[in-house]
Amino acid sequence: MSKGKELRLRFGDAGIWVRADSDQLVKPLQNYLSRHLVREHSCPARLELHWQKTLSPIPTHAGLVLRYFGLKVFFESGRTYFTDFRSYLTLEPDGKNAVGFISPETLEEGGRHFFTHIFFTIALFEMLRHQGIFFLHAAGLVSPEGKSLVFPASAGQGKSTLALYLIREGFKYLSDDTIFLSRSRGRVFISGFQKLSHLPEEIFSRFPELKLFKNAPRLESKGKRMVDLEKVFPDRRSPGSSAPGALVFLQKTEEGKSRLAPLSKHSAFQLLLDQSPFAYLNPALAQEHLNILRDFVASNSAWALASGSDWTKNPRLLTTLLAAALNGSGS
């Protein structure tokens, strides 16, 4: 590719070099991944993006291994294929080389959010798995005492709202939605995917800190606004943690009172796997992925939090419940 824009992305010790031949691709990626852009970093993996339509490179006998919103992922002979049947991205078996042909129709019909947050991101996460970094759909925070708290949960269970309340109570945050698991000095290390937070519009009235951001850009057709938490809570982001703490599986309840209950390691592992749905995409990576999830569960206490409306009126109730989780007791 003789012309184009280069982006160097850093995720801990991992690095990915991206080259795109069109501003239609470069600009949304620069905005989306601004916190992970670096000028100098070793990038063992490279991804080339072309702004053009192409014929499908997916072998007809390839197996469908994942459906994720409008994205389909196929696998065959070590190669992973990502497509919305307009655009195609192929990741080679070594995980170090990928090429994508992005049709204008993808951005026109799916929107920039689909391209950045789903199409590109899922391919990015798969490239990071080859470098020992594993995605988890969860909020991550660090208590004032330095203990880690991870809240795996599906969309709509209140991860972002809970994270904002805890930040106000003195916690530092990794991410309100997406964290990474890797290994450091024999321990599982958690870090955050640094991107704009997608905050439900209805919570803006609860937080005076969000007043200046009430007109932030809306997320396409989602009833949410895109906010940079570093501007809302300066100097409250944590670079990561390997300190043991608690895994708290979050689920909203119609009951007013919140309840915390212990979980077995087996149950916690199964629930954690639900929030890391790419474990089986590539058989060569599956065992390492399962091992890090297993070790993460083993090093933390595990709890289920039925999240009612009581703590939103009295956040001290939330910190009391979570203190019980971190100290190994429950209520």
Secondary structure, 3 states (H helix, E strand, C coil): CCCCEEEEEEECCEEEEEEECCHHHHHHHHHHCHHHECCCCCCCEEEEEECCCCCCCCCCCCEEEEEECCEEEEEECCEEEEECCCCEEEECCCCCEEEEECCHHHHHHHHHHHHHHHHHHHHHHHHHHCCCCEEEEEEEEECCCCCEEEEECCCCCCHHHHHHHHHHCCCEEEECCEEEEEEECCEEEEEECCCCEEEEHHHHHHCHHHHHHCCCCECCCCCEEEECHHHHCCCCECCCECCCEEEEEEEECCCCCCEEEECCHHHHHHHHHHCCCCCCCCHHHHHHHHHHHHHHHHCCEEEEEEECCHHHHCHHHHHHHHHHHHCCCCC
